[in-house]
Amino acid sequence: MWACNLFLFAFALGVALAGKARFDNYVVYRVVPTTQDQVDSLRDIEDQPDGLNFWVGPTQPNRTVDVMVPPHKIADFEDMMNIINANYVVFIEDVQKLVDSERPSVEARSASFGWNDYYRIDQ
């Protein structure tokens, strides 16, 4: 019984201490594999993501693949794309800036209720 209580306490503490996720300097790359070998290589990378987040996964040649890459993995990701000879471009330079631009400022949110934000039930 005490183990269950300890688990519940630890879980509650973790939830309380957890902040909102931030994506400062995360980059989204748009990759266009032109061969089946490149698609297969991207699938292998997707299966072992190592911090990469595939927004649009590899399906077939000439279909875009969007991958969010954390800042500490950017050089490794670009090296992998160069090794498999896949064309890529930066699609989103800083994911957090995009997230921030999607949310109205605190002042705008507090002025009135609107349809551009999420609200708690008590609001």
Residue pairs with C-beta under 8 A, 6 or more apart in sequence:
22 96
23 68
23 94
23 95
23 96
23 99
24 71
24 94
24 96
25 71
25 94
25 96
26 68
26 69
26 70
26 71
26 94
26 95
26 96
27 68
27 69
27 71
27 74
27 90
27 92
27 93
27 94
27 95
28 55
28 66
28 67
28 68
28 69
28 90
28 91
28 92
28 95
29 66
29 67
29 69
29 77
29 81
29 88
29 89
29 90
29 91
30 64
30 65
30 66
30 88
30 89
30 90
30 91
31 42
31 64
31 65
31 66
31 67
31 81
31 86
31 87
31 88
32 62
32 63
32 64
32 65
32 86
32 87
32 88
33 39
33 41
33 42
33 58
33 61
33 62
33 63
33 65
33 86
34 61
34 62
34 86
34 87
35 61
36 60
36 61
37 84
38 61
38 84
38 85
38 86
39 58
39 59
39 60
39 61
41 80
41 84
41 86
42 57
42 58
42 65
42 84
42 86
43 57
43 58
45 52
45 80
46 52
46 54
46 57
46 58
50 73
51 69
51 70
51 72
51 73
52 67
52 68
52 69
52 70
52 73
52 77
53 67
53 68
53 69
54 65
54 66
54 67
54 68
55 66
55 67
55 68
56 64
56 65
56 66
57 65
58 65
66 91
67 77
68 92
68 95
69 77
78 88
81 88
92 98
103 117
104 114
104 116
104 117
109 117
113 119
113 123
